[in-house]
Amino acid sequence: MGFTIFNLVFNLYMSALGFSNDLIGVFNALPAAAIIFIGLPVGALADRMGYRRFIVASSVLSLLGASVLALTSVRPVAVVAAGTYALGFITLGVLGSPVLAQLSRPDERVPLYAASNALTWVASVVGFLVGGYAPELAGRLGAGSPTSLVSLRAAFVAMALLQAVSLGLLIQLARGSNLRPGEVVPVRQLLQVDRRRFARFLIPQALLGLGAGMLLNFVQLYLSQRFHLHTGPIGLILAGSAPLTAIVVLRAPAISRRLGLTRTIALSQLLTAPLVLAIAFAGSLPLAIGLLYVRQLVINTQTPLSQVFAMEYVEPRERARLASAENVVFSIGFGGIGPLLSGFLQVRGGFELAFGVAAVFYVLAGATFLALFSRVRLPSESS
């Protein structure tokens, strides 16, 4: 819920602070730049030391960033606080897939990951509504326009409160669960992995991150600047697709049983491309909303399947490191090069050019994944 609020409000808040779209793209890239340097060490150390302390430390970092965002409108401080929050949350997210893989059997993983993703989308409904209407409510209570800095900060207050609740729950999880890896990796072997397998999986992830980063980081500004919407309607629009996405994600195991993991993942990415291209040229709000909804349903069919694929494609002792490497590579595209390139292209050719290029990367991602893994069969597929 908290991260959904952040995704909804951050770009709008940076725009209200007076930053241009291309500079906002730079800010979106900062957490990705940081994760490049800490992602792989975190994954390597988590493989050796266990996940408990990393889960708690990352949550504390996110709470600190969220709290500062809720309290200040000073431009440099706000930028640093946003980076701190995002960095903590991204680091926490690195450990999600390895933890689920460790606590499950092969025959449980596809439905377990699907349920986990579905719950995330259910939670995002609340996040979109709170993030969208907290500024509207603050404006009505005297903070000014819903687009003012003070009003937008009301969403960050809610985000900080949710993060505080999350910290308490994660501390309980860390205390009550066996989150140490089954095999302790010697220090000298922390960076010794199956490089060929890692590279094969990470190439399509990098392409997918580029396409997603060029589009998703600017959906809020797309709706705001093209259709002149405030945070409330934008949050309501984005929340509307979440329940449908949760249902589709829960159907992912059944789809994968018919088509196989690899083909389902690849087709989901390939079919997203024409939808992104149509979004770029949509001239009416209802059409844009419909296309955004369908795109979200199609691409998220592959999300839990891709997570299962990654965790079963490598040895158990390498899972956290692959999750870290995947996060680093995806973040370079999604939070780094993607928004930088998208902001640059928007200034020169509008959303049409930027989203059009994003569609090309979706095609490349799906085609590459299918070419590399069309003959791979994993334990969960046998189950």
C-alpha positions as CSV (number, residue, x, y, z in Angstrom):
1,M,0.0,0.0,0.0
2,G,2.8,2.4,1.0
3,F,4.8,1.8,-2.2
4,T,1.7,2.3,-4.3
5,I,1.2,5.7,-2.7
6,F,4.8,6.6,-3.4
7,N,4.6,5.5,-7.1
8,L,1.4,7.6,-7.5
9,V,2.5,10.8,-5.8
10,F,6.3,11.0,-6.3
11,N,6.4,12.3,-9.9
12,L,3.5,14.7,-9.2
13,Y,5.2,16.0,-6.1
14,M,8.5,16.5,-8.0
15,S,6.6,18.4,-10.7
16,A,4.9,20.6,-8.1
17,L,8.4,21.4,-6.7
18,G,9.2,22.8,-10.1
19,F,11.2,20.1,-11.8
20,S,10.9,19.3,-15.5
21,N,10.0,15.9,-16.8
22,D,13.5,15.1,-17.9
23,L,14.9,15.9,-14.5
24,I,12.2,13.9,-12.9
25,G,13.4,11.0,-15.0
26,V,16.9,11.5,-13.4
27,F,15.4,11.4,-9.9
28,N,13.6,8.1,-10.8
29,A,17.0,6.8,-11.9
30,L,18.8,7.5,-8.6
31,P,17.6,4.5,-6.6
32,A,18.5,2.3,-9.5
33,A,22.0,3.7,-9.6
34,A,22.4,3.0,-5.9
35,I,21.1,-0.5,-6.1
36,I,23.7,-1.3,-8.7
37,F,26.4,-0.9,-6.0
38,I,24.6,-2.6,-3.1
39,G,22.2,-5.1,-4.7
40,L,24.7,-7.9,-5.5
41,P,26.5,-7.6,-2.1
42,V,23.2,-7.7,-0.3
43,G,22.1,-10.8,-2.2
44,A,25.4,-12.5,-1.6
45,L,25.4,-11.7,2.1
46,A,21.8,-12.7,2.5
47,D,22.6,-16.1,0.9
48,R,25.3,-16.5,3.6
49,M,23.9,-14.8,6.7
50,G,20.1,-15.3,6.3
51,Y,17.4,-12.9,5.5
52,R,16.2,-11.7,8.9
53,R,18.5,-8.7,9.5
54,F,18.3,-7.5,5.9
55,I,14.4,-7.5,6.0
56,V,14.4,-5.4,9.2
57,A,17.1,-3.0,8.2
58,S,15.6,-2.3,4.8
59,S,12.2,-1.6,6.4
60,V,13.7,0.8,8.8
61,L,15.4,2.7,5.9
62,S,12.1,3.0,4.1
63,L,10.3,4.2,7.2
64,L,13.0,6.9,7.6
65,G,12.6,8.1,4.0
66,A,8.8,8.1,4.2
67,S,8.8,10.1,7.5
68,V,11.1,12.8,6.1
69,L,9.0,13.1,2.9
70,A,5.9,13.6,5.1
71,L,7.6,16.5,7.0
72,T,9.5,18.6,4.4
73,S,9.0,20.4,1.1
74,V,12.7,21.5,0.9
75,R,13.7,20.4,-2.6
76,P,17.1,18.7,-1.9
77,V,15.9,17.1,1.3
78,A,12.8,15.7,-0.5
79,V,14.9,14.2,-3.3
80,V,17.2,12.5,-0.9
81,A,14.3,11.2,1.3
82,A,12.6,9.8,-1.7
83,G,15.7,8.0,-2.8
84,T,16.2,6.7,0.8
85,Y,12.6,5.3,0.8
86,A,12.9,3.7,-2.6
87,L,16.3,2.2,-1.9
88,G,15.1,0.6,1.3
89,F,11.9,-0.8,-0.4
90,I,13.8,-2.1,-3.4
91,T,16.4,-3.8,-1.2
92,L,13.5,-5.4,0.8
93,G,11.9,-6.5,-2.5
94,V,15.1,-8.4,-3.5
95,L,14.5,-10.9,-0.7
96,G,10.8,-11.6,-1.4
97,S,11.2,-14.3,-4.0
98,P,14.0,-16.2,-2.2
99,V,12.0,-16.2,1.0
100,L,8.9,-17.6,-0.7
101,A,11.0,-20.2,-2.5
102,Q,12.7,-21.3,0.8
103,L,9.3,-21.7,2.6
104,S,7.6,-23.7,-0.2
105,R,7.8,-27.0,-2.1
106,P,8.0,-27.1,-5.9
107,D,4.4,-28.1,-6.3
108,E,3.3,-25.1,-4.1
109,R,5.3,-22.4,-5.8
110,V,3.3,-21.3,-8.8
111,P,0.0,-20.9,-6.9
112,L,1.9,-19.4,-3.9
113,Y,3.6,-16.8,-6.1
114,A,0.3,-16.1,-7.9
115,A,-1.4,-15.6,-4.5
116,S,1.4,-13.3,-3.3
117,N,1.1,-11.1,-6.4
118,A,-2.7,-11.1,-6.2
119,L,-2.5,-9.8,-2.6
120,T,-0.2,-7.1,-3.8
121,W,-2.7,-5.9,-6.3
122,V,-5.5,-6.0,-3.7
123,A,-3.3,-3.9,-1.4
124,S,-2.6,-1.4,-4.3
125,V,-6.3,-0.6,-4.5
126,V,-6.1,0.9,-1.0
127,G,-2.8,2.6,-1.9
128,F,-4.1,4.2,-5.0
129,L,-7.3,5.5,-3.2
130,V,-5.4,6.8,-0.2
131,G,-2.7,8.3,-2.2
132,G,-5.1,9.9,-4.6
133,Y,-7.6,11.3,-2.2
134,A,-5.4,12.2,0.8
135,P,-4.3,15.4,-1.1
136,E,-7.9,16.1,-2.1
137,L,-9.0,15.9,1.5
138,A,-6.1,18.0,2.7
139,G,-7.0,20.6,0.1
140,R,-10.6,20.8,1.4
141,L,-9.4,21.1,5.0
142,G,-7.4,24.2,4.1
143,A,-4.1,23.1,2.7
144,G,-4.9,24.7,-0.6
145,S,-5.2,23.1,-4.0
146,P,-5.0,19.3,-4.2
147,T,-1.9,19.8,-6.4
148,S,-0.1,22.0,-3.8
149,L,3.0,20.8,-2.0
150,V,1.3,20.7,1.4
151,S,-1.7,18.8,0.1
152,L,0.5,16.2,-1.7
153,R,2.5,15.7,1.5
154,A,-0.7,14.4,3.1
155,A,-0.2,11.3,1.0
156,F,3.3,10.8,2.3
157,V,2.0,11.0,5.9
158,A,-0.3,8.1,5.1
159,M,2.6,6.3,3.5
160,A,4.8,6.8,6.6
161,L,2.1,5.4,8.8
162,L,1.7,2.3,6.6
163,Q,5.4,1.8,6.6
164,A,5.5,1.9,10.4
165,V,2.8,-0.8,10.6
166,S,4.8,-2.8,8.0
167,L,7.9,-2.6,10.1
168,G,6.2,-4.1,13.1
169,L,4.8,-7.0,11.0
170,L,8.2,-7.6,9.4
171,I,9.9,-7.8,12.8
172,Q,7.5,-10.5,13.8
173,L,8.2,-12.3,10.6
174,A,11.9,-12.2,11.1
175,R,11.5,-13.5,14.7
176,G,9.1,-16.3,14.0
177,S,10.3,-17.8,10.7
178,N,13.3,-19.8,9.7
179,L,14.7,-17.4,7.2
180,R,18.3,-18.8,7.0
181,P,19.3,-20.4,3.7
182,G,19.5,-24.2,3.7
183,E,23.2,-24.1,2.6
184,V,25.7,-21.5,4.0
185,V,28.0,-20.3,1.2
186,P,31.7,-19.7,2.2
187,V,32.8,-16.1,2.0
188,R,35.3,-16.9,-0.8
189,Q,32.5,-18.3,-2.9
190,L,29.9,-15.4,-2.5
191,L,30.5,-14.2,-6.1
192,Q,31.0,-17.6,-7.6
193,V,27.7,-18.3,-9.5
194,D,26.6,-20.0,-12.7
195,R,27.4,-16.9,-14.8
196,R,26.0,-18.5,-18.0
197,R,22.6,-19.2,-16.4
198,F,22.6,-15.8,-14.7
199,A,23.3,-14.0,-18.0
200,R,20.7,-15.9,-20.0
201,F,18.0,-15.0,-17.5
202,L,19.1,-11.4,-17.0
203,I,19.2,-10.3,-20.7
204,P,15.4,-10.4,-21.3
205,Q,14.9,-8.9,-17.8
206,A,17.0,-5.9,-18.8
207,L,15.0,-5.4,-22.0
208,L,11.7,-5.7,-20.0
209,G,12.9,-3.2,-17.4
210,L,13.7,-0.6,-20.1
211,G,10.3,-0.9,-21.7
212,A,8.5,-0.8,-18.3
213,G,10.6,2.1,-17.0
214,M,9.9,4.2,-20.1
215,L,6.1,3.8,-19.6
216,L,5.2,3.2,-15.9
217,N,7.3,5.9,-14.4
218,F,5.3,8.5,-16.4
219,V,1.7,7.1,-16.3
220,Q,0.7,9.7,-13.6
221,L,2.2,12.6,-15.6
222,Y,0.6,11.2,-18.8
223,L,-2.8,11.3,-17.3
224,S,-2.1,14.7,-15.6
225,Q,-0.6,16.5,-18.6
226,R,-2.6,15.0,-21.4
227,F,-6.0,14.8,-19.7
228,H,-5.6,17.4,-17.0
229,L,-6.4,15.2,-14.0
230,H,-5.6,15.7,-10.3
231,T,-4.3,13.0,-7.9
232,G,-7.8,11.9,-6.8
233,P,-9.1,10.8,-10.3
234,I,-5.6,9.5,-11.2
235,G,-5.6,7.3,-8.1
236,L,-9.1,6.1,-8.8
237,I,-8.2,5.2,-12.3
238,L,-5.1,3.2,-11.3
239,A,-7.0,1.5,-8.5
240,G,-9.8,0.4,-10.8
241,S,-7.6,-2.1,-12.6
242,A,-6.1,-3.7,-9.5
243,P,-8.9,-6.1,-8.5
244,L,-9.1,-7.3,-12.1
245,T,-5.3,-7.8,-12.1
246,A,-5.5,-9.8,-8.9
247,I,-8.0,-12.2,-10.6
248,V,-5.9,-12.5,-13.7
249,V,-2.8,-13.2,-11.7
250,L,-4.6,-16.0,-9.8
251,R,-5.4,-17.5,-13.2
252,A,-1.7,-17.5,-14.2
253,P,-1.1,-21.1,-12.9
254,A,-3.9,-22.5,-15.0
255,I,-2.7,-20.6,-18.1
256,S,0.9,-21.8,-17.6
257,R,-0.3,-25.4,-17.3
258,R,-1.7,-25.2,-20.8
259,L,1.0,-23.2,-22.5
260,G,4.0,-23.8,-20.2
261,L,5.9,-21.3,-18.1
262,T,8.2,-20.1,-20.9
263,R,5.6,-19.5,-23.5
264,T,3.2,-17.8,-21.1
265,I,5.9,-15.4,-20.0
266,A,7.1,-14.6,-23.5
267,L,3.6,-14.2,-25.0
268,S,2.6,-11.9,-22.1
269,Q,5.5,-9.6,-22.9
270,L,5.0,-9.7,-26.7
271,L,1.2,-8.9,-26.5
272,T,2.0,-5.9,-24.3
273,A,3.8,-4.1,-27.0
274,P,0.9,-3.1,-29.3
275,L,-1.1,-2.0,-26.2
276,V,1.7,0.4,-25.2
277,L,1.9,1.7,-28.7
278,A,-1.9,2.4,-28.6
279,I,-1.6,4.2,-25.3
280,A,1.0,6.5,-26.8
281,F,-1.5,7.8,-29.4
282,A,-4.8,7.5,-27.4
283,G,-6.6,10.8,-27.8
284,S,-9.5,10.3,-25.4
285,L,-9.5,9.5,-21.7
286,P,-11.9,6.4,-21.8
287,L,-9.7,4.9,-24.5
288,A,-6.5,5.5,-22.6
289,I,-8.0,4.0,-19.4
290,G,-9.2,0.9,-21.3
291,L,-5.8,0.4,-22.9
292,L,-3.9,0.9,-19.6
293,Y,-6.2,-1.7,-17.9
294,V,-5.7,-4.3,-20.7
295,R,-2.0,-3.7,-20.7
296,Q,-1.8,-4.2,-17.0
297,L,-3.8,-7.5,-17.1
298,V,-1.7,-8.9,-20.0
299,I,1.8,-8.1,-18.6
300,N,1.1,-9.1,-15.0
301,T,0.0,-12.6,-16.1
302,Q,3.8,-13.4,-16.4
303,T,4.9,-11.8,-13.1
304,P,4.5,-14.7,-10.7
305,L,5.6,-17.2,-13.3
306,S,8.8,-15.3,-14.0
307,Q,9.5,-15.2,-10.3
308,V,9.1,-19.0,-10.0
309,F,11.2,-19.5,-13.1
310,A,14.0,-17.5,-11.7
311,M,14.0,-19.3,-8.3
312,E,14.0,-22.8,-9.9
313,Y,16.4,-22.0,-12.8
314,V,19.4,-21.8,-10.4
315,E,20.6,-23.7,-7.4
316,P,18.9,-22.9,-4.0
317,R,22.1,-21.4,-2.6
318,E,22.1,-18.9,-5.5
319,R,18.6,-17.7,-5.3
320,A,19.1,-14.5,-3.3
321,R,22.0,-13.6,-5.6
322,L,20.0,-14.1,-8.7
323,A,17.1,-12.1,-7.1
324,S,19.6,-9.3,-6.4
325,A,21.1,-9.5,-9.9
326,E,17.7,-9.5,-11.4
327,N,16.7,-6.5,-9.3
328,V,19.9,-4.7,-10.3
329,V,19.5,-5.3,-14.0
330,F,15.7,-4.6,-14.0
331,S,16.3,-1.4,-11.9
332,I,18.9,-0.2,-14.4
333,G,16.2,-0.3,-17.0
334,F,13.1,0.5,-15.0
335,G,14.5,3.1,-12.6
336,G,17.6,4.2,-14.5
337,I,18.0,4.2,-18.3
338,G,14.2,3.8,-18.9
339,P,13.0,7.0,-17.2
340,L,16.1,8.9,-18.4
341,L,15.4,7.9,-22.0
342,S,11.7,8.4,-21.7
343,G,12.0,11.9,-20.2
344,F,14.5,12.9,-22.9
345,L,12.2,11.6,-25.7
346,Q,9.2,13.3,-24.2
347,V,10.8,16.7,-24.3
348,R,11.6,16.2,-28.0
349,G,8.7,14.0,-29.3
350,G,6.0,13.8,-26.6
351,F,4.5,10.7,-25.1
352,E,4.1,9.3,-28.6
353,L,7.8,8.9,-29.2
354,A,8.7,7.8,-25.7
355,F,6.0,5.1,-25.4
356,G,6.6,4.0,-28.9
357,V,10.2,3.2,-28.1
358,A,9.0,1.4,-25.0
359,A,6.8,-0.9,-27.1
360,V,9.9,-2.0,-29.0
361,F,11.7,-3.0,-25.8
362,Y,8.6,-5.2,-24.8
363,V,8.9,-7.0,-28.2
364,L,12.6,-7.6,-27.7
365,A,12.1,-8.9,-24.2
366,G,9.5,-11.4,-25.1
367,A,11.3,-12.6,-28.3
368,T,14.6,-13.0,-26.4
369,F,13.0,-14.9,-23.5
370,L,11.2,-17.3,-25.9
371,A,14.4,-17.9,-27.9
372,L,16.5,-18.6,-24.9
373,F,14.2,-20.8,-22.8
374,S,11.7,-22.5,-25.2
375,R,13.0,-25.9,-24.3
376,V,13.5,-25.4,-20.6
377,R,11.3,-27.4,-18.2
378,L,11.3,-26.7,-14.4
379,P,10.4,-28.8,-11.3
380,S,7.1,-26.9,-10.7
381,E,6.0,-27.7,-14.3
382,S,6.5,-31.4,-13.6
383,S,4.5,-31.0,-10.4
